[in-house]
Amino acid sequence: MTDLEPNDRQRTLIEGTEGLYLVDAGAGTGKTFTVTRRYANIVSQEGVDPDDVLLVTFTNNAAAEMKERIVGHSRYGTRELADAPIQTFHSLCHDLLEEHGHAAPTHLGIDDRITGSTRIVENELVEGALFDGFLDRFGDDHPEYDDVFRALSDPGELLGLINQLAAKGVFPTADGWYRDGERHLDGDFAAFKRQFDELNEPRNGGSRQSTLRSALGRYGRNKCYLPDAPEKEAIRGGGKAVPEGLAERVFDDDREELKRFVHDVYHGYLRFALRRNYLNFGMLQLFAFVLLCEDHALRDDVAFEYVTIDEFQDSSEIQFKLALLLADTDNLCVVGDWKQSIYGFQYADVDNIVAFEDRLDRFVDQLNADRERVSFPTRPVTTVELVENYRSTQAILDFSEHALRVPAASRDDVDAAAVDDRIVSLESNSDRDNTVIEAIRSDEEAAAVLTKIQDIVGSESYRVEGDDGDLRAPEFGDVAVLTRTRDFGRELLGTAEEYGLPMAYEGGIELFRTDQAKLLLAWLRILEDDGDRGWAVVLERAGYALDEVDSMLDAETYPENAAAFREELRSTATVGGVARRVFARYGYDGATADVVLHTVQSVHDATTQTRGDLIRFIERGIDAGSTHDVHDGAGTDSVTVQTIHATKGLEHPIVILANMNSGRFPPAGGNGGVVTYDDPVGLRQRKVYSADAHGTPHVYDNWRTDVLRACTPRDYDEERRLLYVAITRAESHVVLSAGEDPNTFIEELPVEIESIVPDVTARPTGTAEGTGLEVETPVSAGPRGHTPHTLMRNEVFEAVEGGRGTEFGTRVHEFAEAYALGEDVDPRNDDEAHVARFLDGLDGELLVEEDAYLPLAVDGERVTVSGVVDLVHVTPDRVEIVDYKTDRGRHGEPEYRKQLSVYHHVVREAYPEREVGTSILYTETGTRHTIEPLSLDAIRELITEAD
């Protein structure tokens, strides 16, 4: 909607630049459009510069998009906004600490400093390996905690607890807890008692037992408690409700040792990380918060006149408080939608937006308890509701509201009236009325989904809006299959591959459960001890029958080619080299293999792990289902498969919400960690070790924690919000799909479920070719194609004298490619010597002669601009695009800018979390010149002119 005028409610926010604003921005209501227009309006005021305005969003990609949009509506250009504070909380805290916070750890009693070289560990697998190394050392140094460790089934779970406490704002000091952190660990009995009493109220006017007493009917089942645990009869009592004194009895527990243990692990890990010169995202926020609390002069210096927080429903408690500390005035605007708060597992707290005013007052009081840190008034708060939806039909919007009211399980009790009071209904801007909302089920669900996709593609019954605004029959690229968990997506991809249907997975996969990782693990096991577990996988992969495999394992005689490959791997010095050879042997050269290689090598490089340690690390990754983002395209016209979490913020003409089955959505809940933190019960230990209770050493269940869990039943609200998010991704049509055991959601939603018999038609193979660097948005190949050179004016080059010709340029490019690939070539002239010197100075991964494809919609048609990038230099934080030019001057640079701008947008899409730089290396002099890329709109204009 960038070409539209704002509607009345959007205009209210755009023009309302002063004071406190709470913005309810429903799905598809033009939130980014409004926020960026408002920002442009703020910086248009006299005396206000971009450095005075903080705009926080939750991904680097979103921040880049906002900068691009602001450029189009303000007097500031891309270069002027390059360093403007339009960024994520994490990058904001990183910048603050890098410039001012070297001594921030001293406020927590830690002598180590944050240095300019302190790295940020983003990969959870790498950090998990580092944390395991820390725990090994901590356990050796603290024998007093042996009993606690004996009760932990997975000590690595403590890292999640630390991150959770950091997001809550609970930090350890050398001898205690920072500010009022310990209060959180002790819980809130008054809040718990209110919850307890509500659950303990007899139902049906007193004729039926309370929900709590009913839940405690399972007390002690499959449990083993210590001798002091009360019997079931004492817990449940003899009436319709449990005894009144039970609330205080279960809440009160001696947690002093547990708190000391968590404190020492937490504080010890902060010291460990600083000594190893790294921080994670939670630590960035932790130290930035402490710094702003303690350094009053600095807080005044860095505070902003205007602060806007986007996606506020995804913020944590500490992020809310950081926003308050960074606001110099009451010009604070928070924008979000409680219905789309789905990142509880990443410590997002929906109450930040649901109870904004209450939390605003409470957090300001906490921050000002010992000194005024927040000086602006907290009233009035102006509420703006954005309700005009520019994405979906009204039928889809109405249907999506049901998702917020339906129960998620048979024991789930939804207060529909309370939900209705909170919902602000959306109004569709579309006049389309051809929406299909349907539900299917089949015992062969994956095949049934593919059958439905084939029914949809090309069907006039499922027409979608084209670029010209007219309705057209759908293509494969118009369809997205969304799932709550990843397992069904993997199954669906495998089935689609069997039938030749074009399908691409986007988002996080369970990396170490892929074939690439399992085969690498098998060969690492073979190299480590020549064991059966490795050989069995390799031989089965080679096609041997089980009896043949057993025979070879018994005799320890293996096929000659496999044994020869083992010796070849033994001669390979590095883990990365082993992985590359394994993947080459099996033909794995796609995105998944690249991510496995990068992850394994990162873990090996970041730690002191031996090959045996690495094997155990991969095994733990398999057990835990550790995930990693992998973008594995299947061409431009293919069905997209994503988890619901990964699709937030996106839109698709047709959404198939699949795997709507019991135990899958919502997922069957586990028991969680042994050491847990929850509001309002505080820090708890679910299992305890005793050496002599009942006469034998054993890990026992904690009866108090079991009762507390019955008092705090599972919260299904976030699952309902996930369902809402999935439905509101759809523009035109929604299909729900289930298998043998449909979940409560699909049974309760107002849609008939049709049983279907799968009938998938196989397609010829090769219909969906993969590409190199490709923009991930599924866009069908258009009737017109361009290269960057067709956008350039040739007359700029025709009048130049003294050129060395295309043949010379080709030879230099061929040398550059060969040298970058490590081939045995020597420079033949000064140009090649300059190229070699330049390449020798690079320390990242070199991608040479990469195909680049940029699909765009131009004047209602689909156009793909394709070219070849000379060099892409990839480092952990940055990606550099380099183009070699043999010109004897910079006369052609304005035209080369067009070429490099295309490459810039392709690479930025391929690496959304990293900075992207674009430059020309003039080979005659060996000098590099940075190129400021054109916007996508400018490239579209060039295409229009070229046509």
VEXLOZA-890429 format. One line per 2 residues: their letters; for each residue x, y, z of C-alpha. Coordinates in steps of 0.5 Angstrom, whole numbers, plus 500, padded with zeros to 3 digits. Example, Ala and Ser with C-alpha at 12.3 -4.5 7.8 and 13.67 -1.06 7.14 Angstrom:
BEGIN
AS = 525,491,516; 527,498,514;
This chain:
BEGIN
MT = 500,500,500; 506,505,499;
DL = 503,508,493; 496,510,497;
EP = 494,516,502; 493,514,509;
ND = 487,512,512; 484,517,517;
RQ = 486,512,523; 493,512,520;
RT = 493,519,519; 492,520,526;
LI = 498,517,528; 502,520,523;
EG = 501,527,525; 501,525,532;
TE = 508,526,534; 508,528,541;
GL = 506,524,547; 505,517,549;
YL = 501,513,544; 499,505,544;
VD = 497,503,537; 493,497,536;
AG = 496,495,529; 492,489,527;
AG = 494,484,522; 495,487,515;
TG = 493,494,517; 499,498,514;
KT = 503,498,520; 510,499,517;
FT = 507,504,512; 504,508,518;
VT = 510,508,522; 515,510,517;
RR = 511,515,515; 510,518,522;
YA = 518,517,523; 519,522,516;
NI = 514,527,519; 518,527,526;
VS = 524,528,522; 521,534,518;
QE = 520,538,524; 525,544,525;
GV = 531,542,530; 529,534,529;
DP = 535,530,526; 535,522,525;
DD = 540,522,531; 534,524,536;
VL = 529,519,534; 530,512,536;
LV = 526,507,532; 526,499,534;
TF = 524,493,531; 525,486,531;
TN = 529,484,525; 535,487,521;
NA = 531,485,515; 525,489,518;
AA = 530,495,520; 533,495,513;
EM = 526,495,510; 524,501,514;
KE = 530,505,512; 528,504,505;
RI = 521,506,506; 523,512,510;
VG = 528,515,504; 522,515,499;
HS = 518,520,504; 523,524,507;
RY = 529,529,505; 534,524,508;
GT = 537,519,503; 540,512,504;
RE = 547,515,506; 544,519,511;
LA = 540,514,514; 545,509,514;
DA = 547,510,521; 541,512,524;
PI = 538,509,530; 533,505,526;
QT = 535,498,529; 533,492,533;
FH = 534,492,541; 540,487,540;
SL = 544,492,535; 542,498,539;
CH = 545,495,546; 551,492,542;
DL = 552,499,539; 551,502,546;
LE = 556,497,550; 561,498,544;
EH = 562,505,545; 561,506,552;
GH = 560,500,556; 567,496,557;
AA = 566,497,564; 559,495,565;
PT = 560,488,568; 564,491,574;
HL = 557,493,576; 555,486,577;
GI = 562,485,581; 565,482,575;
DD = 572,484,573; 572,482,566;
RI = 571,488,561; 567,488,554;
TG = 572,489,549; 572,492,542;
ST = 573,485,539; 568,481,544;
RI = 564,477,539; 556,476,539;
VE = 554,468,539; 548,468,535;
NE = 548,460,533; 544,457,539;
LV = 548,450,537; 555,454,538;
EG = 553,457,545; 550,450,547;
AL = 557,447,546; 560,453,549;
FD = 555,452,555; 557,445,556;
GF = 564,446,557; 563,452,562;
LD = 558,447,566; 564,441,566;
RF = 569,446,569; 563,449,574;
GD = 561,442,576; 568,440,578;
DH = 569,447,582; 563,446,586;
PE = 562,439,589; 557,442,594;
YD = 552,442,588; 553,435,586;
DV = 546,433,588; 543,438,584;
FR = 547,436,578; 544,429,579;
AL = 537,431,579; 538,434,572;
SD = 537,430,566; 540,435,562;
PG = 544,440,565; 544,444,558;
EL = 537,446,560; 540,451,565;
LG = 542,456,559; 535,457,557;
LI = 533,458,565; 539,464,565;
NQ = 536,467,558; 529,467,561;
LA = 531,470,567; 536,475,563;
AK = 529,477,559; 525,478,566;
GV = 531,483,568; 533,478,574;
FP = 541,479,574; 546,476,579;
TA = 551,480,582; 558,477,586;
DG = 554,477,592; 547,477,591;
WY = 542,479,586; 542,486,582;
RD = 536,491,585; 530,487,586;
GE = 531,481,582; 531,476,588;
RH = 523,478,589; 522,475,582;
LD = 525,468,584; 521,468,591;
GD = 515,469,587; 508,472,589;
FA = 504,469,594; 498,474,593;
AF = 498,473,586; 498,465,586;
KR = 493,465,592; 488,469,587;
QF = 489,464,582; 489,458,586;
DE = 482,460,589; 479,461,582;
LN = 481,454,580; 479,452,587;
EP = 472,454,586; 466,449,586;
RN = 463,449,579; 456,449,578;
GG = 454,453,584; 457,448,588;
SR = 454,441,586; 461,439,582;
QS = 468,439,585; 473,445,583;
TL = 477,444,577; 483,444,581;
RS = 481,438,585; 479,434,579;
AL = 486,436,576; 489,433,583;
GR = 486,426,582; 492,425,578;
YG = 497,427,584; 502,421,585;
RN = 500,417,579; 507,415,576;
KC = 511,419,581; 516,417,587;
YL = 516,422,592; 520,423,598;
PD = 517,420,605; 515,427,607;
AP = 510,428,602; 503,428,604;
EK = 498,422,601; 493,424,596;
EA = 487,424,601; 490,430,605;
IR = 492,434,598; 485,433,595;
GG = 481,433,602; 474,430,602;
GK = 469,436,599; 468,439,593;
AV = 474,443,594; 481,442,596;
PE = 483,444,603; 484,452,604;
GL = 491,451,607; 494,447,601;
AE = 496,454,597; 500,456,603;
RV = 503,449,604; 505,448,597;
FD = 508,455,595; 512,455,602;
DD = 518,451,600; 526,452,602;
RE = 529,454,596; 535,458,599;
EL = 540,452,596; 536,452,589;
KR = 537,460,589; 545,459,591;
FV = 546,454,585; 542,458,580;
HD = 546,464,582; 553,461,582;
VY = 551,458,575; 549,464,572;
HG = 554,469,575; 559,464,573;
YL = 557,463,566; 557,471,565;
RF = 564,471,567; 566,465,563;
AL = 563,468,557; 567,475,558;
RR = 573,471,559; 572,467,552;
NY = 571,474,549; 563,473,547;
LN = 556,475,549; 549,472,547;
FG = 543,477,545; 541,476,553;
ML = 547,479,555; 547,485,551;
QL = 541,487,554; 543,485,561;
FA = 549,489,561; 546,495,557;
FV = 540,495,562; 545,495,568;
LL = 550,501,564; 544,505,563;
CE = 541,504,570; 548,506,574;
DH = 551,511,569; 546,517,570;
AL = 550,522,566; 551,517,560;
RD = 543,515,560; 542,523,559;
DV = 547,523,554; 544,518,550;
AF = 537,518,551; 532,520,545;
EY = 527,525,544; 523,520,540;
VT = 522,513,541; 518,508,537;
ID = 518,501,539; 515,496,533;
EF = 512,489,534; 511,491,541;
QD = 507,485,543; 514,481,542;
SS = 518,485,547; 520,482,553;
EI = 520,485,560; 527,488,560;
QF = 526,491,553; 520,495,556;
KL = 525,498,561; 530,499,556;
AL = 525,503,552; 523,507,558;
LL = 531,508,560; 532,511,553;
AD = 526,516,552; 528,523,554;
TD = 521,525,554; 514,522,554;
NL = 514,522,546; 514,514,546;
CV = 510,510,542; 509,503,542;
VG = 506,499,536; 503,492,536;
DW = 498,487,536; 496,482,542;
KQ = 493,477,537; 500,476,534;
SI = 504,475,540; 507,468,539;
YG = 514,468,541; 513,466,548;
FQ = 519,461,547; 523,467,546;
YA = 521,470,552; 516,475,549;
DV = 511,478,554; 504,479,551;
DN = 502,483,558; 507,489,555;
IV = 502,491,550; 495,488,554;
AF = 497,491,560; 501,497,558;
ED = 499,502,562; 499,498,568;
RL = 506,496,567; 508,503,565;
DR = 507,505,572; 509,499,575;
FV = 516,499,571; 517,507,572;
DQ = 516,506,579; 521,500,580;
LN = 526,504,576; 525,510,580;
AD = 525,507,587; 532,509,589;
RE = 533,515,584; 529,518,578;
RV = 531,515,572; 525,516,568;
SF = 522,523,569; 516,524,564;
PT = 509,523,566; 506,517,564;
RP = 499,520,563; 495,521,558;
VT = 496,515,554; 493,516,547;
TV = 490,509,544; 490,509,536;
EL = 487,502,533; 488,501,526;
VE = 483,497,523; 483,497,516;
NY = 486,491,513; 489,491,506;
RS = 491,484,506; 485,479,507;
TQ = 478,478,505; 472,480,510;
AI = 471,472,510; 478,471,512;
LD = 478,476,517; 471,474,520;
FS = 474,467,520; 480,469,524;
EH = 477,472,530; 474,465,531;
AL = 481,462,532; 481,467,538;
RV = 475,464,542; 476,456,540;
PA = 478,451,546; 485,448,544;
AS = 484,442,548; 478,438,551;
RD = 480,441,558; 481,448,555;
DV = 476,453,558; 476,459,554;
DA = 473,466,557; 470,468,550;
AA = 466,474,553; 473,477,555;
VD = 476,475,549; 471,479,545;
DR = 472,485,550; 479,485,547;
IV = 478,484,540; 478,490,535;
SL = 475,487,529; 478,488,522;
ES = 475,491,516; 477,489,509;
NS = 479,494,504; 478,489,499;
DR = 472,488,495; 473,481,493;
DN = 468,476,495; 470,469,492;
TV = 474,466,498; 474,459,499;
IE = 475,457,507; 474,449,507;
AI = 477,443,511; 480,436,509;
RS = 482,430,512; 485,424,510;
DE = 489,418,513; 494,420,508;
EA = 495,427,510; 501,429,506;
AA = 498,426,499; 492,429,501;
VL = 495,436,501; 498,435,495;
TK = 492,433,492; 489,439,494;
IQ = 494,443,491; 493,440,485;
DI = 486,441,485; 487,449,487;
VG = 493,450,481; 489,453,475;
SE = 482,452,478; 478,458,477;
SY = 474,456,484; 480,459,487;
RV = 482,465,483; 487,470,486;
EG = 488,477,485; 494,479,480;
DD = 499,484,480; 494,488,475;
GD = 488,487,480; 484,482,476;
LR = 483,475,479; 487,470,475;
AP = 487,462,476; 493,460,482;
EF = 500,458,481; 504,453,485;
GD = 507,460,488; 501,462,490;
VA = 500,457,495; 503,456,502;
VL = 503,450,507; 504,452,514;
TR = 505,448,520; 505,448,527;
TR = 511,444,528; 517,442,523;
DF = 516,434,522; 510,434,517;
GR = 513,439,513; 519,434,512;
EL = 514,429,510; 511,433,505;
LG = 517,435,502; 519,428,501;
TA = 512,426,498; 512,432,494;
EE = 519,430,491; 516,423,489;
YG = 511,426,485; 515,432,482;
LP = 511,437,485; 515,444,486;
MA = 516,445,493; 521,449,497;
YE = 522,449,505; 523,456,508;
GG = 525,457,515; 528,453,521;
IE = 529,445,520; 532,440,525;
LF = 539,441,522; 542,434,525;
RT = 536,430,523; 537,431,516;
DQ = 541,426,512; 547,430,511;
AK = 548,431,518; 547,423,519;
LL = 551,421,514; 557,426,517;
LA = 556,423,524; 556,416,521;
WL = 563,417,518; 566,421,524;
RI = 564,415,528; 568,411,523;
LE = 574,415,524; 573,415,531;
DD = 573,408,533; 571,404,526;
GD = 564,402,530; 558,399,528;
RG = 553,405,529; 557,409,523;
WA = 558,403,518; 551,401,519;
VV = 548,408,517; 553,408,511;
LE = 552,401,508; 544,402,509;
RA = 545,408,505; 549,404,500;
GY = 543,400,499; 545,393,502;
AL = 540,389,505; 540,388,513;
DE = 542,381,513; 548,383,508;
VD = 550,389,513; 549,385,519;
SM = 554,380,516; 559,385,514;
LD = 559,388,521; 560,381,524;
AE = 566,380,520; 569,387,520;
TY = 570,387,512; 567,393,508;
PE = 566,394,501; 573,396,498;
NA = 570,403,495; 568,405,502;
AA = 574,402,506; 578,407,501;
FR = 574,413,502; 575,412,510;
EE = 583,412,509; 582,418,504;
LR = 578,421,510; 583,419,515;
ST = 588,423,511; 584,430,512;
AT = 586,434,517; 580,438,519;
VG = 573,437,521; 571,442,515;
GV = 575,438,510; 572,431,512;
AR = 565,434,512; 566,437,505;
RV = 569,430,502; 563,427,505;
FA = 558,431,502; 561,431,495;
RY = 561,423,495; 554,423,496;
GY = 552,429,492; 550,434,497;
DG = 551,441,495; 545,445,497;
AT = 543,450,502; 542,444,508;
AD = 549,441,507; 552,448,507;
VV = 549,450,514; 551,443,517;
LH = 558,445,515; 558,452,517;
TV = 555,450,524; 559,444,525;
QS = 566,448,523; 563,454,528;
VH = 562,449,534; 569,446,533;
DA = 573,453,532; 569,456,538;
TT = 571,451,543; 576,446,544;
QT = 572,440,542; 575,433,540;
RG = 572,429,534; 569,425,540;
DL = 566,431,543; 563,433,536;
IR = 560,427,535; 557,427,542;
FI = 555,434,540; 551,432,534;
ER = 548,426,538; 545,431,543;
GI = 543,436,537; 539,430,534;
DA = 536,428,541; 534,435,542;
GS = 531,437,535; 536,443,535;
TH = 534,448,529; 537,452,524;
DV = 535,457,519; 535,454,512;
HD = 533,457,506; 532,451,500;
GA = 529,454,494; 526,450,489;
GT = 525,455,483; 521,461,482;
DS = 514,458,482; 514,453,487;
VT = 509,452,494; 512,455,500;
VQ = 512,450,506; 514,454,513;
TI = 512,454,520; 507,459,523;
HA = 512,462,527; 517,463,520;
TK = 511,466,516; 509,472,521;
GL = 509,478,518; 508,475,511;
EH = 502,474,506; 500,469,501;
PI = 494,468,496; 492,461,499;
VI = 494,458,505; 494,451,507;
LA = 494,450,515; 496,443,515;
NM = 497,438,521; 491,440,525;
NS = 492,434,529; 492,432,536;
GR = 499,432,539; 501,436,534;
FP = 497,443,534; 498,444,540;
PA = 504,440,541; 504,435,546;
GG = 507,438,552; 513,435,556;
NG = 515,436,563; 520,442,562;
GV = 526,443,565; 528,440,572;
VT = 529,447,575; 524,452,572;
YD = 522,459,573; 514,461,572;
DP = 510,467,574; 507,467,580;
VG = 511,461,583; 518,463,582;
LR = 524,459,582; 522,451,583;
QR = 526,445,582; 521,439,579;
KV = 526,433,581; 531,432,587;
YS = 536,427,589; 537,424,596;
AD = 542,419,597; 538,415,603;
AH = 531,417,603; 527,410,602;
GT = 534,407,604; 537,408,597;
PH = 540,413,592; 534,416,587;
VY = 532,422,584; 525,423,587;
DN = 519,428,584; 518,434,588;
WR = 510,433,590; 510,441,591;
TD = 512,442,584; 507,437,582;
VL = 501,441,586; 503,447,583;
RA = 503,445,576; 496,443,577;
CT = 495,450,580; 498,453,574;
PR = 495,449,568; 497,450,561;
DY = 496,457,558; 493,455,551;
DE = 492,463,549; 499,463,545;
ER = 497,457,541; 490,460,539;
RL = 494,466,537; 498,462,533;
LY = 492,459,529; 490,467,528;
VA = 497,469,525; 496,463,520;
IT = 489,464,518; 491,472,517;
RA = 497,470,513; 492,468,507;
ES = 489,474,502; 484,470,498;
HV = 483,462,501; 484,458,507;
VL = 484,450,507; 485,447,514;
SA = 488,440,513; 488,434,518;
GE = 490,426,519; 487,421,523;
DP = 486,425,529; 484,432,528;
NT = 485,437,533; 480,440,537;
FI = 481,447,533; 479,444,527;
EE = 473,441,530; 471,447,534;
LP = 472,452,528; 466,454,524;
VE = 468,449,518; 465,443,515;
IE = 471,437,515; 471,433,508;
SI = 474,426,508; 478,426,501;
VP = 482,420,498; 489,422,495;
DV = 490,422,488; 496,425,486;
TA = 498,426,479; 506,425,478;
RP = 509,431,474; 515,430,470;
TG = 522,431,474; 526,438,473;
TA = 520,442,472; 523,447,478;
EG = 530,448,477; 534,451,483;
TG = 538,457,483; 544,461,486;
LE = 543,467,490; 535,468,489;
VE = 530,473,492; 526,468,497;
TP = 519,471,495; 516,466,490;
VS = 515,469,484; 513,466,477;
AG = 518,467,472; 515,473,468;
PR = 514,473,460; 520,478,460;
GH = 527,478,462; 533,483,463;
TP = 540,483,465; 543,489,469;
HT = 547,490,462; 540,492,459;
LM = 539,497,464; 546,501,462;
RN = 547,506,457; 552,504,452;
EV = 554,511,449; 558,512,456;
FE = 563,507,454; 563,508,446;
AV = 567,515,447; 572,512,451;
EG = 579,512,448; 585,508,450;
GR = 581,502,453; 584,495,453;
GT = 578,491,450; 573,485,452;
EF = 579,480,451; 583,483,456;
GT = 578,484,461; 575,477,460;
RV = 582,474,462; 583,478,468;
HE = 576,475,470; 578,468,469;
FA = 584,469,473; 580,472,479;
EA = 576,466,479; 581,461,478;
YA = 585,465,484; 579,465,489;
LG = 578,458,488; 585,456,490;
ED = 587,454,483; 595,454,481;
VD = 595,460,477; 600,466,477;
PR = 599,473,476; 601,475,468;
ND = 600,483,469; 599,488,474;
DE = 592,488,474; 592,480,476;
AH = 597,482,481; 592,487,484;
VA = 587,482,484; 591,477,487;
RF = 593,482,493; 586,484,494;
LD = 584,476,495; 590,475,499;
GL = 587,480,504; 580,477,505;
DG = 579,472,511; 572,470,510;
EL = 568,465,505; 569,467,497;
LV = 563,465,493; 565,466,486;
EE = 561,467,479; 555,467,483;
DA = 548,467,479; 543,472,481;
YL = 536,473,480; 532,479,482;
PL = 524,478,480; 520,484,480;
AV = 513,486,479; 513,492,474;
DG = 507,495,471; 503,489,472;
ER = 508,484,469; 513,479,472;
VT = 520,481,470; 527,477,472;
VS = 533,481,472; 539,476,472;
GV = 546,476,472; 553,474,475;
VD = 556,477,481; 564,476,480;
LV = 565,475,488; 561,475,494;
HV = 565,475,500; 562,472,506;
TP = 564,474,514; 560,472,520;
DR = 557,480,520; 558,482,513;
VE = 557,480,506; 561,484,501;
IV = 559,484,493; 565,486,489;
DY = 565,487,481; 572,487,478;
KT = 573,493,472; 579,493,468;
DR = 577,500,466; 582,506,466;
GR = 578,511,469; 571,511,473;
HG = 567,514,467; 562,508,467;
EP = 561,508,475; 554,511,474;
EY = 552,505,469; 556,500,474;
RK = 551,502,479; 545,500,476;
QL = 548,493,475; 551,493,482;
SV = 544,495,485; 541,489,482;
YH = 546,484,486; 546,488,492;
HV = 538,487,493; 539,479,491;
VR = 545,478,496; 541,482,502;
EA = 535,478,501; 540,472,501;
YP = 543,474,508; 538,478,511;
ER = 541,478,518; 548,481,515;
EV = 550,488,513; 551,488,505;
GT = 557,492,502; 557,493,495;
SI = 564,496,491; 568,496,485;
LY = 575,494,484; 579,497,479;
TE = 584,492,477; 589,497,474;
TG = 590,501,480; 588,496,485;
TR = 583,501,489; 576,499,491;
HT = 570,504,491; 564,503,495;
IE = 557,504,491; 551,506,494;
PL = 545,502,491; 539,504,488;
SL = 532,502,491; 528,497,488;
DA = 523,502,485; 529,506,482;
IR = 531,499,478; 523,498,476;
EL = 524,505,473; 530,503,469;
IT = 526,497,467; 520,501,464;
EA = 525,506,461; 529,500,458;
D = 523,497,455;
